[in-house]
Amino acid sequence: MDVGSGSVGMALVLSDPNLPEPKILWSHRERMLIRDEDTINASKKLMATTILKAFLELGNDGLRALRQFDKGADVGKIFVSIAAPWSYTVVKTISLGQEKEFLVTKKLLEELINKAALEGEESANKDALTKKLSLAQIGTETISVSVNDYVTRDPLNNEAKKITLTQLTELVESSLLEALQSAAGKILPSAKLLPNTFMATYYSALDELKPDTSEICLVDITAEATELGIVRNNVLEHVTHVPFGSYTIARKIAAATTTLKEEALGYLRENSIDTLKALSESKREKLNAVVEEYESAISDLFKRTGDALSIPKTIFLHTDAATENFFQTQLKEAAKKTTGAEHKVHLVTSKYFKEPGNHDSAILLSAYVFHKELTRRS
């Protein structure tokens, strides 16, 4: 299940350990209309309704497809990835160092993990992006431990002068989590709900697929948000987002050019060139002004890397297949505006997650993470 900022996707996934890829038996995406304005309270209610509608589709068409595949089959787990602005992925690094060597014990590791998770939750609650949200923690994961500056998978009982631990904490909007739990309880009462933030899912997938991820920037663009993750030395170190996505752009274009919002959204799609040519010069100028506003917002986002370094030269973009070429161009421009250098933008949707007849890359990505059992949270 994929909960975006403007839609909810559902799929029934067969995960056979003998197969390299998961098998999608059925899928459906419930989309929200582009609203005149995007307020948190209105969005919460609409998203809760969209979640319930998606579960009802699963209960009808989905389970019918499952019975046709295997009369005795049942759903055991509901893997959910939740995108910004409904989710907040916090990464905190804690270090302990002293001149005299000390022993790395289980108790010491637990203390560092708890401290990092607590600091992560505290920083999220203070963030301007989340002040209007009531956040619930859904999990934590230790994604890196180094002893004396060397990364290790088995730090216990080592003598050290310095230990550094990086902890990933996943938080989601509590009313949205309640809506998920309520709908799941009605349609699939015996299934276990496994909520995750989309950025954690995204990071896990690319880490498993093993492109060159030593220094990369992860970008996910949904209807109402653009989320950024910075990976350094193969470790996710910083995550942030801006409430500016494809619906936001369409809403601004519609207002500026006095066109329908759905028509304005069409300008972002790859087959929109002829439509853009038909616009008057005045309307094209207004449209370009909205696009430049988005580029500036993303450029500002790129400056918030969490450290003194600029964003990595390699960017991985995940978004709808129909708009990825548009956003690839905008990301390149925004990155160049930020650093003065050229950046390479890889299209995750086209490159990694393709299945005949299914172009819902968010579902395919989440299905891959579920299949590979990449969630390792405590």
MIVEX-322558 format. One record per residue: residue in one letter; x, y, z of N, C-alpha, C in turn. Coordinates in steps of 0.1 Angstrom, whole numbers, plus 5000, padded with zeros to 4 digits. Layout:
residues N
AXYZXYZXYZ;...
***
This chain:
residues 378
M500949885000500050005000500950125000;D500550224991501350354991500450464994;V500750545004499950665008500750785003;G500350844992500950964988500351094994;S500651204988500051324993498751364986;G498451294975497251314967496551194962;S496951074967496350944963496850834972;V496050724971496450604978496450484968;G497550414968497650294959497650164967;M496950064961496849934968497349824958;A497849724963498249604954498249484963;L497849374956498049244963499349184957;V500249144965501549114961501948964966;L502248884956502748744960504248754961;S504748724973506248724975506648584977;D507248524966507848394965509348404967;P509848344978511348354980512148294969;N511548214961512348144950512348234937;L511648344938511648434926512348564929;P513048624919513848744922512948874924;E511748874918510848984919509548944925;P508849034931507449004936506449004924;K505348934926504348924915503149004920;I502749104911501549184914500349114909;L499449074918498249004914497049104910;W497049214917495949314915496449444920;S496049554914496449684919495349794916;H495349894924494350004922494950124928;R494650244922495050374929493850464929;E493550504941492450604944493050744945;R492650824936493150964935492251064940;M492851164947492051284952492051384941;L490951464941490851574932491851684936;I492251764926493151884929492251984935;R492452024947491652114954492052264951;D491152354955491452494953492552544962;E492652484974493652514983494052384991;D495252384997495652265004495852305018;T494952275027495052295041495152165049;I495952165059496152035067494851975071;N493952045078492751985083491851925072;A491752005061490951955050491551825044;S492851835043493651725037493551595045;K493551615058493451495067492151425065;K491051495065489751435063489651365049;L490051435039490051385025490851255024;M492051265030492951145029492351025037;A491751045048491150935056490050875047;T489250955040488150905031488850825019;T489950875014490550815003491150675007;I491650665019492250545025491050445026;L489950485031488850395032488350345019;K488250435009487850394995488750294989;A490050314991491050214986490850084992;F490650075006490449955012489149885008;L488149965005486849905000487049834986;E487949904978488249844965488949714967;L489849714976490649584980489649474984;G488749514993487749424998486849364987;N486649434977485749384966486549324955;D487049414946487849364934489149294938;G489849344948491149284951490949144956;L490149124966489948984972489348894962;R488548944953487948854942489148804933;A490048894930491248864921492148764929;L492248774942493048684950492448544950;R491048534951490448404951490548334938;Q490548414927490648364914492048304912;F493048364918494448314917494548194926;D494048194938494148084947493048094957;K492147994957490948004965491248004980;G492347934983492747934998493748035002;A494048134993495048234997494448345006;D495248405014494848505024495948615024;V495548725030496548835032497048835046;G498348825047498948805060499548945065;K500049025056500649155060500249265051;I500149385057499849505049501049595050;F501849595040503049685040502649815035;V502849925043502350055039503550155039;S503750225027504750335027504050465026;I504350555035503650685037504550795033;A504150875023505050985018504851115026;A505751205024505651345029504451415022;P503751495029503951555042503351475054;W502851355051502151275062503251205070;S504451185065505451115072506651205074;Y507451175084508651255087509751155090;T510851155083511951065085513051145091;V513451105103514551185110515751095111;V516851145108518151075110519051155120;K519451085130520351145140521551065142;T522751135143524051065145524551105159;I524851005167525351025180526750965181;S527651045187529050995189529451005203;L530250905207530850905221532350875219;G533150965225534650945224535350985236;Q536450925239537250965250538750915248;E539650965255541050935253541350785257;K540750745268540950605273539950505266;E540450395262539650295255538550245265;F537350215258536250155266535650045258;L534949955265534349835259532949875253;V532649835241531349855235530449745240;T529549775249528549675254527149685248;K526349595251524949595246524249715253;K524549735266523849845273524249975267;L525549995264525950125258525350145245;L525250045236524550055223523050095225;E522450035234521050065237520850205241;E521750255250521650395255521850495243;L522750465234523050555223521850545213;I521250435211520050415202518950495208;N518650475221517550555227517750705226;K518950745229519250885228519050945215;A519450875204519350925191517850925187;A517050825190515650815187514950935194;L515250955206514551065214514951205208;E516151225204516551355198515851365185;G515751255177515051265164513651305166;E512951245175511551285177511351425182;E512251465191512251605196512451705184;S513451685176513751775165512551775155;A511851665153510751665144509551745149;N509351745162508251815169508551965168;K509852005167510152145167510252205153;D510252115143510352155129509052235124;A509352335117508152415112507252345103;L507752245096506952165087505952075094;T506252035107505451945114504652005125;K504752135128504052195139502552175139;K501952165127500552145126500151995126;L501151905127500851765127501051705141;S500251605144500451525156501151395152;L502351385155503151275150503251155159;A503151035153503250905161504450835155;Q505350785164506450705160506050565156;I506550525144506150395139507350295139;G508550345142509750255142511050335142;T512050265146513450315146514350205140;E515450245134516350155128517750205129;T518750125134520150165134520650135120;I521050245113521450215099522950225097;S523750265107525150255107525850265120;V526850185123527650195135529150195131;S529950285136531350285133532150285146;V533150215147534050205159535450255154;N535850365161537150425157537150465142;D535950515138535750565124535750455113;Y535650335117535550215108534150155109;V533350155098532050095099532049955102;T531249905111531149765114529749715116;R529549585113528249525116528149455129;D529349445136529349375149530249455158;P529649565164530449645173530649595187;L529849495191529849455205531149395209;N531549425221532749375228534049415221;N533949525213535249585207535749695217;E537049705218537649815225537649935216;A537250055221537150165213537450295220;K537950395213538050535218536950625213;K536250565202535150645196534150555190;I532950575193531850505186530850605181;T530350585168529450665162528250585157;L527050625160525850555156524850645149;T524350595138523250665131521950595132;Q520950675137519650615139518550675131;L517750595124516650645116515350625124;T514650735125513350735132512250765123;E511150685122510050715113508850755121;L508250865116507050925123506050955112;V504750935116503650965107502551045114;E501751105107500651185113499651085119;S499351115132498651015140497250985135;S496451085131495151065126495150975113;L496150995105496250915093496550765097;L497450745107497750615111496450545117;E495650625124494350575129493450535118;A493350615108492550585096492950455089;L494250435088494850315083494450195091;Q494550205104494250095114492750065113;S491950165113490550145113490050075100;A490550125088490150065076490649925074;A491849905078492449765078491649665087;G491249715098490549635108489149595102;K488549675094487249645088487449545076;I488449565068488549485056489449355058;L490549375065491449265067491849255082;P490849215090491149215105492249125110;S492549025102493648935107495048965101;A495149065092496449105086497149195096;K498549185095499349275103499749395096;L499449515101499749645095501249675097;L501949705086503449745087503649875081;P503449985089503650125083505150165082;N505450235072506850285070506750415063;T507750495065507850625057508350595043;F507950665034508350635020509850655018;M510450755025511850785023512650665028;A512250605039512950485044512850375034;T511650355028511450255018512250275006;Y512350395001513050444990514550414992;Y515050455004516550435007516850285007;S515950205014516250065014516249995001;A515350044992515249984978516550014971;L516950134971518150174963519450104969;D519450094982520550034988520649884984;E519549814983519549674979519849664964;L519349754955519549754941521049774937;K521749844947523149864946523649944933;P523050054930523750154921524850214929;D525550304924526550374931525950474941;T525750434953525050514963525950574974;S527250584971528150634981527850784984;E527550864974527151004976526051034967;I524851034971523651054963522651144970;C521751194962520551274966519351194962;L518451164971517151094968516051204968;V515251204957514151294956512851224953;D511851254960510551194958509551304956;I508851314945507851414942506451364941;T505551404950504251364950503251474946;A502051464949501051564945501351704952;E501551694965501651814973503051834980;A504051754977505351764984506451714975;T507651774978508951724973509851694984;E510251564986511051524997512451494992;L513451525001514851514998515551435008;G516351335004517251265013518651265008;I519551295017521051305014521651175019;V522351105010523150985014524651015012;R525350995023526851015022527450885028;N528450835021529150715025528150595027;N527150595018526150485017525150495029;V525150605037524250615048523350735047;L522050715048521150825048521350915060;E521751045057522151135068521151245071;H520351285061519551405063518251385054;V517051425059515851415052515051545055;T514551605044513651725046512651725034;H511651815035510751825024510251965023;V509652005012508852125010507452095005;P506452155010505052125005504752184992;F505452134981505352184968505452064958;G504352024952504451904943503651934930;S503251824923502651844910501251914911;Y500451874921499151934923499352084927;T500352114935500652254939500952334927;I501852284918502152354906500952374897;A500152264895498952274887497952384892;R497852384905496952484911497352624909;K498652644910499252784907499152824892;I499452724883499352754869497852784865;A496952704871495452724868495052864872;A495552914884495153044889495753154881;A497053134876497753234869497253244854;T496753134849496453134834494953114832;T494153114843492653094842492252974834;T492952864837492552734830492152634841;L491552524837491152424847492352354853;K492252324866493352264873493852134866;E492952044862493251924855494051954842;E493652054835494352094822495752144826;A495852224836497152274841498052154844;L497552054851498351934854498851874842;G498051874831498451814818499751884812;Y500052004816501152074811502452014816;L502351944827503551874833503951744827;R502951694819503151554813503951554801;E504551444798505551444787504951464773;N503651444771503051464758502351604757;S502851694765502151824766502751934757;I503751904749504452004741503552084732;D502652004724501752064715500752154722;T500352114734499352194742499952324746;L501252314750501952444755502152534743;K502352484731502552574719501252654716;A500052594720498852654717498552774727;L499252784738499052884747499453024742;S498853124746499253264742500553294749;E501253394744502553424749502453474764;S501353544767501153594780500953474790;K500153374786499953254795501253174796;R502053164786503253094787504253154797;E504253294797505053364806504653334820;K503353334823502753314836503053164840;L502953074831503252934834504752924838;N505652984830507052984833507453044846;A506653144850506853204863506653104875;V505553024873505252924883506352814884;V506852774872507852674871509152734878;E509452854876510652924882510452924897;E509252954901508952954916509252814922;Y508852714915509152574920510652554920;E511352594910512852574909513452644921;S513052764924513652834935513352764948;A512152714950511852634962512652514964;I512952444953513752324953515252364955;S515652474949517052524952517252554966;D516252614973516352644987516452514995;L515652414991515652284997517052214996;F517652224984518952174982520052234991;K519752354996520752415004520652365019;R519552295022519452245036519852095036;T521152075035521651935034521951875048;G521951955058522251905071523751915075;D524551955065525951975068526452085060;A527852105060528352225052528552195038;L528352065033528552025020527352055011;S527652074998526552094988525951954985;I524851954978524151834975525051744966;P525051614966525851524958525551554943;K526451514934526351534920525351444914;T525051324920524151234915522751234922;I521751254915520351264920519551154915;F518751084924517750984919516351044921;L515651044911514251104911513250994910;H512250994920511150914919509851004919;T509050974909507751044907506950974897;D505751024894504850964884505550954871;A505350844864506050814851505650934841;A504450984842503951084832504651214834;T505151244846505751374849507251374851;E507851254851509251244855510251324845;N509951334832510751414823510651564827;F509451614830509351754834510151784847;F509951694857510651714870512151694869;Q512651604860514051584857514651714853;T514051784844514551914839514552024850;Q513552024859513452124869514552094880;L514751964883515751934893517151974888;K517451944875518751984870518952134871;E517952214867518052354868518252404882;A517452344891517552384906518852354912;A519352234908520652194913521752284908;K521752314895522752404890522652544896;K521452584898521252714905521952714919;T521852604926522352594939523852584940;T524452494931525852464932526752524921;G526052574910526852624899527452514890;A527152384893527652274886526552194880;E526952104870525952014864525751894873;H524451844874524151724882523451624873;K523651504876523051394868521851344876;V520651344869519451304875518951174869;H518951064877518550934872517050914875;L516350864865514850844866514650704872;V514250694885514050574892512850494885;T511850564882510650504877510950424864;S511650494855511950434842512950324843;K513950344852515150254852514950134860;Y514350144872514250024881512949954883;F511850034882510549974885509549974874;K509649874865508849864854508249724853;E506949714851506249584849505249604839;P505149504829504149514819502749534824;G502049644819500749674824500649744837;N501749764844501649834857502749944857;H502250074857503250184857503250254870;D502650194881502650264894503950234901;S504950314899506250284905506250284920;A505450364926505450364941505050234946;I504050174940503550034944504649934941;L505249944929506349844925507549854935;L507849984938509050004947508749944961;S507549974966507149914979507049764979;A506549714968506449564967507749504967;Y508749564961510149514960510749514974;V510549624982511049624996510349515004;F509049505003508349395010508849265006;H509049234993509549104988510949074994;K511749174994513149154998513349155014;E512249185020512249195035513249285040;L513249415035514249515038513849605050;T512749575056512449655069513049575080;R513949645087514649585098514449665111;R513349735113513149825124513049745137;S513449805148513249755161511849785166;
***
